[in-house]
Amino acid sequence: MIKRVCTMAVLLSLALVWRTETVAAAPRPQDGCCEITSPRANAQLRGSVEIIGTARLGPEFQFYKVEYASSAMPDVWVPIGDLHREQRTDERLEAWHTSSIPDGGYYLHLVVVKLDGNFVATEPLPVQIANAQPEATPTPAETATPTPTIVMPTPTTAVVEQPTVLRVTPTATAEDEEPPTATPDTASGVSIPDLGTFVRQFVFGAFVTTVIFLLLGVVFLLRRLV
């Protein structure tokens, strides 16, 4: 009985030791990660492109590499750069100089190789090389048109001084006075004719006398002729 119990204890101890070694030998979940985070799927690439991601396998890690393949021949993979023997976590894995290859559709993937020669590869990531095409200009965001603020002017009261009007009363001068009208002297009863009237009457009388003499001369001349 005692021998049987001791045998079971030994077997249980061996099982615990084997399970502990197996767990220790297995890579931790955080040590095993293989992914490309940049560029994104179907991104348009130009010039030199940084490939960002994580390449880790813990103690089994040997090296990693980044490869590309044309969409026309998706099974033919071409390495980008050299083999890298340092594990990387969310950092630059490789720089891809796309100017040396024709424009078109391509695939990217990351390959992490283990110490035993096996490897882990990411799913092919489709991208577009477009070095010959102009880069799309981003559409500027529309800015709201500011609403104009109408400022009403504050009315001001203007004080206007009324001019002083000076009223000047004209003073009559000696030149503006009318000459006094001669009042006839009715007391004497004798009217003295004006010189101009006398001359006109004299001339008229002389003219009448001359006309009469001419008529008489014509009459006498006619009588003599008869």
Sine and cosine of phi, psi and omega as CSV:
sin_phi,cos_phi,sin_psi,cos_psi,sin_omega,cos_omega
0.00,0.00,-0.72,0.69,-0.01,-1.00
-0.91,0.42,-0.61,0.80,0.00,-1.00
-0.91,0.41,-0.60,0.80,0.00,-1.00
-0.93,0.38,-0.65,0.76,0.02,-1.00
-0.91,0.42,-0.66,0.75,0.01,-1.00
-0.89,0.45,-0.62,0.79,0.00,-1.00
-0.90,0.43,-0.66,0.75,0.02,-1.00
-0.91,0.41,-0.60,0.80,0.01,-1.00
-0.91,0.41,-0.65,0.76,0.01,-1.00
-0.91,0.42,-0.69,0.72,0.00,-1.00
-0.90,0.44,-0.63,0.78,0.03,-1.00
-0.91,0.42,-0.63,0.77,0.02,-1.00
-0.91,0.42,-0.68,0.74,0.03,-1.00
-0.89,0.45,-0.61,0.79,0.02,-1.00
-0.91,0.41,-0.65,0.76,0.03,-1.00
-0.91,0.42,-0.66,0.75,0.01,-1.00
-0.90,0.43,-0.68,0.73,-0.01,-1.00
-0.90,0.44,-0.65,0.76,0.01,-1.00
-0.92,0.40,-0.61,0.79,0.01,-1.00
-0.91,0.42,-0.69,0.73,0.01,-1.00
-0.91,0.41,-0.60,0.80,0.00,-1.00
-0.91,0.41,-0.67,0.74,0.03,-1.00
-0.91,0.41,-0.64,0.77,0.00,-1.00
-0.92,0.38,-0.57,0.82,-0.03,-1.00
-0.97,0.24,-0.45,0.90,-0.01,-1.00
-0.94,0.33,0.65,-0.76,0.01,-1.00
-0.93,0.37,0.60,-0.80,0.06,-1.00
-0.93,0.36,0.47,-0.88,-0.03,-1.00
-0.84,0.54,-0.60,0.80,-0.03,-1.00
-0.96,0.28,-0.29,0.96,0.03,-1.00
-0.99,0.14,-0.30,0.96,-0.04,-1.00
-0.94,-0.35,0.98,-0.21,0.01,-1.00
-0.47,-0.88,0.73,-0.68,-0.03,-1.00
-0.61,-0.79,0.96,-0.29,-0.05,-1.00
-0.36,-0.93,0.41,-0.91,0.12,-0.99
-0.92,-0.39,0.84,-0.54,-0.02,-1.00
-0.98,-0.20,-0.31,0.95,0.04,-1.00
-0.46,-0.89,0.73,-0.68,0.13,0.99
-0.97,0.22,0.21,-0.98,0.03,-1.00
-0.99,0.14,0.21,-0.98,0.02,-1.00
-0.89,0.45,0.67,-0.75,0.03,-1.00
0.91,0.42,0.35,0.94,0.04,-1.00
-0.96,0.28,0.54,-0.84,0.09,-1.00
-1.00,0.00,0.81,-0.58,-0.10,-1.00
-0.91,-0.41,0.60,-0.80,0.03,-1.00
-0.63,-0.78,0.58,-0.82,0.10,-0.99
0.90,0.45,-0.64,-0.77,-0.01,-1.00
-1.00,0.03,0.81,-0.58,-0.08,-1.00
-0.87,-0.49,0.77,-0.64,0.08,-1.00
-1.00,0.05,0.78,-0.63,0.04,-1.00
-0.99,-0.16,0.90,-0.44,-0.08,-1.00
-0.96,-0.28,0.60,-0.80,0.06,-1.00
0.12,-0.99,-0.32,-0.95,-0.03,-1.00
-0.75,-0.66,0.72,-0.69,0.05,-1.00
-0.73,-0.69,0.99,-0.11,-0.04,-1.00
-0.64,-0.77,0.60,-0.80,0.12,-0.99
-0.61,-0.79,0.19,0.98,0.01,-1.00
0.94,0.35,-0.64,-0.77,-0.06,-1.00
-0.92,0.40,-0.34,0.94,-0.04,-1.00
-1.00,0.10,-0.06,1.00,-0.09,-1.00
-0.94,0.35,0.71,-0.70,0.11,-0.99
-0.90,-0.43,-0.82,0.57,0.08,-1.00
-0.27,-0.96,0.15,-0.99,0.10,-0.99
-0.70,-0.72,0.31,-0.95,0.06,-1.00
-0.49,-0.87,0.41,-0.91,0.05,-1.00
-0.91,-0.42,0.71,-0.70,-0.06,-1.00
-0.75,-0.66,0.36,-0.93,0.08,-1.00
-0.74,-0.67,0.39,-0.92,0.05,-1.00
-0.60,-0.80,0.57,-0.82,0.05,-1.00
-0.96,0.27,0.54,-0.84,0.03,-1.00
-0.91,0.42,-0.37,0.93,0.05,-1.00
-0.96,0.27,-0.49,0.87,0.03,-1.00
-0.72,-0.69,0.97,0.26,-0.11,-0.99
-0.93,0.38,-0.20,0.98,-0.02,-1.00
-1.00,-0.07,-0.12,0.99,-0.01,-1.00
-0.98,-0.19,0.96,-0.27,-0.06,-1.00
-0.98,-0.19,0.72,-0.70,-0.02,-1.00
-0.91,-0.42,0.80,-0.61,-0.01,-1.00
-0.93,0.36,0.57,-0.82,0.09,-1.00
-0.96,-0.27,0.91,-0.42,0.01,-1.00
0.96,0.27,-0.43,-0.90,-0.09,-1.00
-0.98,-0.19,0.02,-1.00,0.14,-0.99
-0.98,0.19,0.64,-0.77,-0.04,-1.00
-0.89,-0.45,0.82,-0.57,-0.08,-1.00
-0.98,-0.22,0.19,0.98,0.09,-1.00
-0.94,-0.33,0.69,-0.72,0.04,-1.00
-0.96,0.27,0.60,-0.80,-0.04,-1.00
-0.82,-0.57,0.57,-0.82,0.02,-1.00
-0.77,-0.64,0.94,-0.34,0.05,-1.00
0.78,0.63,0.81,0.59,0.03,-1.00
-0.53,-0.85,-0.05,-1.00,-0.06,-1.00
-0.93,0.38,0.81,-0.59,0.04,-1.00
-1.00,-0.07,-0.60,0.80,-0.07,-1.00
-0.27,-0.96,0.38,-0.93,0.12,-0.99
-0.93,-0.36,0.84,-0.55,-0.06,-1.00
-0.96,-0.30,0.90,-0.43,0.01,-1.00
-1.00,-0.02,0.99,-0.13,-0.12,-0.99
-0.98,0.18,-0.16,0.99,-0.05,-1.00
-0.93,0.38,-0.32,0.95,-0.06,-1.00
-1.00,0.02,-0.01,1.00,-0.01,-1.00
-0.83,-0.56,0.45,-0.89,-0.02,-1.00
-0.92,0.40,0.41,-0.91,0.08,-1.00
-0.92,0.40,0.47,-0.88,0.03,-1.00
0.53,-0.85,-0.21,-0.98,-0.01,-1.00
-1.00,-0.01,0.66,-0.75,-0.02,-1.00
-0.63,-0.78,0.19,-0.98,0.09,-1.00
-0.83,-0.56,0.54,-0.84,0.09,-1.00
-0.85,-0.52,0.54,-0.84,0.20,-0.98
-0.44,-0.90,0.38,-0.93,0.00,-1.00
-0.94,-0.34,0.74,-0.67,-0.01,-1.00
-0.87,-0.49,0.85,-0.53,0.07,-1.00
-0.93,-0.36,0.86,-0.50,-0.09,-1.00
-0.99,-0.16,0.71,-0.71,0.02,-1.00
-1.00,0.06,0.12,-0.99,0.01,-1.00
-0.92,0.39,-0.47,0.88,-0.02,-1.00
-1.00,0.06,0.05,1.00,0.03,-1.00
0.99,-0.13,-0.29,0.96,0.09,-1.00
-0.95,0.32,0.25,-0.97,-0.06,-1.00
-0.55,-0.84,0.29,-0.96,0.08,-1.00
-0.83,-0.55,0.76,-0.65,-0.03,-1.00
-0.80,-0.61,0.57,-0.82,0.05,-1.00
-0.98,0.19,0.26,-0.97,0.08,-1.00
-0.92,0.39,0.58,-0.82,0.02,-1.00
-0.84,0.54,0.76,-0.65,-0.03,-1.00
-0.97,-0.23,0.92,-0.39,-0.03,-1.00
-0.97,0.24,0.71,-0.71,0.06,-1.00
-0.64,-0.77,0.23,-0.97,0.03,-1.00
-0.85,-0.53,0.79,-0.62,0.12,-0.99
-1.00,-0.06,0.84,-0.55,-0.09,-1.00
-0.66,-0.75,0.86,0.52,0.02,-1.00
-0.95,0.32,-0.54,0.84,-0.04,-1.00
-0.99,0.17,-0.29,0.96,-0.02,-1.00
-1.00,-0.01,0.62,-0.78,0.04,-1.00
-0.92,0.38,0.57,-0.82,0.00,-1.00
-0.95,0.31,0.70,-0.72,-0.03,-1.00
-0.91,0.42,0.74,-0.67,0.03,-1.00
-0.99,0.14,0.82,-0.57,-0.01,-1.00
-0.91,0.41,0.65,-0.76,0.02,-1.00
-0.96,0.27,0.83,-0.55,-0.01,-1.00
-0.91,0.41,0.59,-0.81,0.02,-1.00
-0.94,0.35,0.64,-0.77,0.01,-1.00
-0.94,0.33,0.72,-0.69,0.04,-1.00
-0.98,-0.21,0.63,-0.77,-0.02,-1.00
-0.92,0.38,0.70,-0.71,0.03,-1.00
-0.96,0.27,0.85,-0.53,-0.02,-1.00
-0.91,0.41,0.65,-0.76,0.04,-1.00
-0.98,0.18,0.84,-0.55,-0.02,-1.00
-0.91,0.41,0.66,-0.75,0.04,-1.00
-0.99,-0.12,0.86,-0.51,-0.02,-1.00
-1.00,0.00,0.87,-0.49,0.02,-1.00
-0.97,-0.23,0.90,-0.44,0.02,-1.00
-0.98,0.17,0.78,-0.63,0.01,-1.00
-0.93,0.37,0.60,-0.80,0.03,-1.00
-0.98,0.21,0.84,-0.54,-0.02,-1.00
-0.92,0.39,0.64,-0.77,0.03,-1.00
-0.89,-0.46,0.61,-0.79,-0.01,-1.00
-1.00,0.03,0.87,-0.49,0.00,-1.00
-1.00,-0.06,0.77,-0.64,0.03,-1.00
-0.99,-0.12,0.91,-0.42,-0.01,-1.00
-0.95,-0.30,0.87,-0.49,0.01,-1.00
-0.98,0.21,0.77,-0.64,0.03,-1.00
-0.97,0.24,0.73,-0.68,0.00,-1.00
-0.94,0.34,0.56,-0.83,0.02,-1.00
-0.99,0.13,0.84,-0.55,-0.04,-1.00
-1.00,-0.09,0.86,-0.52,0.03,-1.00
-0.99,-0.13,0.88,-0.48,0.03,-1.00
-1.00,-0.03,0.88,-0.47,-0.02,-1.00
-0.96,-0.27,0.87,-0.50,0.03,-1.00
-1.00,0.04,0.88,-0.47,-0.04,-1.00
-0.91,0.42,0.65,-0.76,0.03,-1.00
-0.98,-0.18,0.80,-0.60,-0.02,-1.00
-0.91,0.41,0.71,-0.71,0.03,-1.00
-0.95,-0.31,0.11,-0.99,-0.04,-1.00
-0.92,0.40,-0.49,0.87,-0.02,-1.00
-0.96,0.29,-0.56,0.83,-0.05,-1.00
-0.98,0.20,-0.24,0.97,-0.03,-1.00
-0.97,0.25,0.68,-0.74,0.03,-1.00
-0.97,0.25,0.62,-0.78,0.01,-1.00
-0.91,0.42,0.61,-0.79,-0.02,-1.00
-0.90,0.43,0.67,-0.74,0.02,-1.00
-0.98,0.20,0.77,-0.63,-0.03,-1.00
-0.94,0.35,0.82,-0.57,0.02,-1.00
-1.00,-0.01,0.85,-0.53,-0.04,-1.00
-0.89,0.45,0.61,-0.80,0.00,-1.00
-1.00,0.09,0.99,-0.12,-0.02,-1.00
-0.99,0.15,-0.17,0.99,-0.05,-1.00
-0.95,0.30,-0.55,0.83,-0.05,-1.00
-0.97,0.24,-0.52,0.86,0.03,-1.00
0.99,0.15,0.01,1.00,-0.03,-1.00
-0.92,-0.39,0.82,-0.57,0.00,-1.00
-0.98,-0.19,0.84,-0.54,0.01,-1.00
-1.00,-0.06,0.89,-0.45,-0.03,-1.00
-0.92,0.39,0.45,-0.89,0.02,-1.00
-0.97,0.26,0.53,-0.85,-0.06,-1.00
-0.90,0.44,-0.64,0.77,-0.01,-1.00
-0.91,0.41,-0.63,0.77,0.03,-1.00
-0.91,0.42,-0.64,0.76,0.00,-1.00
-0.89,0.46,-0.67,0.74,-0.03,-1.00
-0.92,0.40,-0.66,0.75,0.00,-1.00
-0.90,0.43,-0.64,0.77,0.01,-1.00
-0.91,0.40,-0.64,0.77,0.03,-1.00
-0.89,0.46,-0.69,0.72,-0.01,-1.00
-0.91,0.41,-0.64,0.77,0.00,-1.00
-0.91,0.42,-0.64,0.76,0.01,-1.00
-0.91,0.41,-0.64,0.77,0.02,-1.00
-0.91,0.40,-0.61,0.79,0.00,-1.00
-0.92,0.40,-0.68,0.74,0.02,-1.00
-0.89,0.45,-0.68,0.74,-0.03,-1.00
-0.90,0.44,-0.63,0.77,0.00,-1.00
-0.92,0.40,-0.64,0.77,0.01,-1.00
-0.90,0.44,-0.65,0.76,0.00,-1.00
-0.90,0.44,-0.70,0.71,0.01,-1.00
-0.88,0.47,-0.62,0.79,0.00,-1.00
-0.92,0.40,-0.66,0.75,0.01,-1.00
-0.90,0.43,-0.66,0.75,0.01,-1.00
-0.91,0.42,-0.62,0.78,0.01,-1.00
-0.90,0.43,-0.62,0.78,0.00,-1.00
-0.91,0.41,-0.65,0.76,-0.03,-1.00
-0.90,0.45,-0.73,0.68,-0.01,-1.00
-0.89,0.45,-0.58,0.82,-0.01,-1.00
-0.93,0.38,-0.65,0.76,0.02,-1.00
-0.92,0.40,-0.60,0.80,-0.04,-1.00
-0.93,0.36,-0.55,0.84,-0.01,-1.00
-0.96,0.30,-0.58,0.81,0.00,-1.00
-0.94,0.34,-0.50,0.86,-0.02,-1.00
-0.98,0.22,0.00,0.00,0.00,0.00
